[in-house]
């Protein structure tokens, strides 16, 4: 009887363990995975360990939820309104856990497959940016259009969205992935954020890399739109100078932050987030 009682107490203690402790375990386990061997030997083991960690967390929280539900059913009508305080806190903790688990899983995938994860992320963010740009254009057009023409301004051009998503997938993310590998290889990151190395890298980024990449953006998107070479050259003649001025207003300070403070593995993700707003400016009607 004593043995059964101790098992029941251990079972209750397991169910009532604060979920915050699993966050700590997740962070520790993820950090350990990041330090294991080279990329070729850690891909399989890190994925397996992460899946086990996440699966165990889901199982434990499902058991806790079932325990709360059983308590509610056995307690009668009043239990529906008298949920234990620790259970309410556990539910709140579970909701807060989801973003942390998603972030941990993203970082594990980023370590295992950096180019693929960066490319897919850029595709999603740039596609969403174009949809946001079209929504702003539609709202502006609807506000300025006669009542009879308002309905026509709400149509979404999904082909345009697909072009921006494809641009993020095959050009924006791969270009920046390999560019930063070369830049950090030539000028390794420094421990202090503001150093001569940081300044040199910002100058290279914005006054060597950015002008070249901007031409590629015009050419790539123009090609996807079906423009010929002469049309793309004309667009560059018309818009390139203004685009670069606007680029430096946004990207010089953004690049300082990126190189000075952002970990190298997360630099392309940071660029994608800033590029969300930049691609709205570049989209037709956005500038």
N, C-alpha and C positions, 0 to 999 in steps of 0.2 A: 504493500500500500504506500509506504514511504517512497519507494522507487517510482511508482506511478505518479505520485504527487509531485516529485521533483521533476519528472519529465514534463508534466503539465505546466509547471512554473517556467521551465526552460522554454517550452513552446510559446507561452504567453509573452515571455521576455523577448523572444525572437520576433514575434509579431509586433510588439510595441517598441522595438528599437527605432530611435529617431531616423527618419529617412535622410537627414542631413549627413549621417555617417556614411551612407552609400555614395554621396557626392564626393566625400574625401577619399573613399576607397577608389572611386572611378578616376579621380585626378591622379592619385598615386600610381594606379595601374597603368594609366595612359602615359604618364611621365616615364615609367619603367620601360614601356614598349618603345618609346622614342629613343631610348639609349641602347637598345639591343642591336648589336652587330651592324652589318651593312644592309643596304636596301634589299638585296637579293635574298638574304637569309631571314629577314624579319617580316617580309610581306605576309607569308602564310601564318607565322606564329602570332603576329600582332593582330591580324584579322580574327583568328580563332579566339585569342584571349579577349578581344574586345567584344565579340559576339557573345561569349560566355558571360562576361560581365554584364552586358546589357540584358541578356536573357534572364540571368539570375535576378537582376533588379526588377524586371517586369514581373517575374514569378512572385518575388517577395511582396511587391506592392499589390498584386492580384490577391494573394493570400490575405493580406491585411484588409483589403476592401471586402473580401468575402467574410472575414471575421467581423467587420463592422456591420455588414448586412445581416449576418446571423444574429448579432446582438440586437439589432433593430427589430427583427421579426419575432424573436423570443420575448422581447420586452413588452409586447402589446402595443396598444394604440399610442400610449404616451411616449414610447421610445422614439417614434418618428420625430417628435419635437424636442427630444432630450438627448441628442447625440453627444457622447462624451467629448470633453474638451480636447483630450489628446487625439481623438479621432478626427475632429475638425481640423486641428493643426496638421495632422498627417496628410489630409486631403489637400490642404493648402501647400504643404511641402511638395506633394506629388506634382502639382501643377507647376511649381517653380522648377522642378527637376528637369522637365522636358527640354527647355532651351539649353541647359548645361549638357545633357546627354547628346543632343543634336550637335552641339559645338564640339564635344569630345569625339564623336563619330566622324565629323567633318575633318578634324585635325588628323585622325588616324588615317583616313582615306587620302588626305593631302600628302602625308608622309609616304604612303605606299605608292600612290600614283599621282605625282604632282602635276604633270602636264595635263592629264585627262581631267582631273578635278578642277583645275584652273580654267580649262576650256569650257567645260559644262557650266561652271559658275558664271563665266563671262557671257555665255550664250543666253542663260536665263535672265541675267541682270540687264543686258542690252536689249533683249526682246521686251522686257518689262518697261525699260526706259522709252522705247519707241511707242508702246501703247500709251504710256503717260503723256508723251509728246503729242500723240494724235488726239488724246482726250482734251488737252489744253487747246489745241488748234480748233477742235470741234466746238468747244465752249466759246472761244473767241468768235468763230465764224457764225455760230448760232445767235450770239448777242448782237452781231452787226447785220445779220441777214433779215430780209422781210419774213413775215410769218409763214408765208407759203413755201419759202425755200428753207426753213429751219430744219425740216426733217432730213433733207438731203445732206446736211452737214454732219450728221451723226454716224455716217458709215465708217467702219474701221477697215483700213487697208491691211489685211493680214499678210499680203505678199511683201509689203514694206517691212512689217514686223519680222517676217521670216528672214529678210535680207540682213537686218541688224543682228538678229540672233546668229545667223550664219557667219557674219563678220566677227562676232565675239568668239565663236567656236574655232574658226580656222585661221584668224589673223591676229586679233587683238591680244588674246591670251597667249598663244604660242610666241608671238613676237616679243612680248614683255617678259615671258618666262626665260627665253634664251638670252634676251638682252641683259637682264639683271644677272644671270649667271656669268656672262662675260664681264659685265661691269664690276661685279663683286670679286671676280677672279683677278682682274687687273688691279683693282683698288679695294682690298679687303675691308669690310666694315670695321669701324672703330668702336671702342667701348664708350667713349664720350660722344654725345650727340653732335656737338658743334666743333668741328675740327677743320683744318684745311682740306682734308680728304673729302669731307662732306660737301664743302663748297665746290671743289673740283667736280665731284660727281653730279651735283645739281647743274653746273654749267654744261657739262657734257650732255646730260639728259635733256635739258631744255633748249640748248642752242646748237646741238648736233643731231641728237636722236629725234627730237620732236619735229623739226622741219621735214626730215625724211619721212617719218611715220605719217605726218599729216598728208603728204602727197600720196602715200599709199592708201590712206583712207579715202581720199577723193577718187582715186583710180579704182579701188576695189568696189566701193558702193556704186560708182558710175557704171562700171562694167556689169554689175548685177542688175542695174536698172535698164540695161540695154543700150547705153550711150556708146557712141563711137569715140575714137581717140581724139578727134578734133573737138567734140563736145566737151570731153573731160578737160582738154587743154583750155578751152574757153571758160569753163567753170573755175579752173585754177586762176586764170587771169583775172576773173571778176571777184573771186572770193578769198583767194589764198592769203593775201596780206591782212585783211580784216580778221580772218580766222586765226592767224598766228598771234595777232595782238590780243585777241580774246583768250587764246590759249595761254599766253604768258601771264595774263591777269589771274587766271585760275590755277594753272599748273605749276608756276614757280613756287608759290607758298605750299601747295599740296605736295610737291616733290621734296621740298625741304623737310616737311613732316615725315614723308615716306622714308627717306634715306636716313634721317636722324633718329627716328623713334620706332619705326615699324620693323619687327623681325623679318629677316629676308624671306622666310617661307610664306609670310602673309602679305608681302608687298603687292603681288598681283591682285589679291582679293581687295586690298585697299584701293588700288587703281580702279578695279571694277566698280566699287562703290562711288568713287568720284566720277568715273566715266558715265555713270547713270545720268548725271546732270549734264555732262559734256555732250553725250550723244543726243540728248534732247535739243541742245543748241545746234548740233550738226544736222539734225533731221530736217527734211523739207518743211519750211515754214517755222522751224524752231528758232532760227537765228534772226 
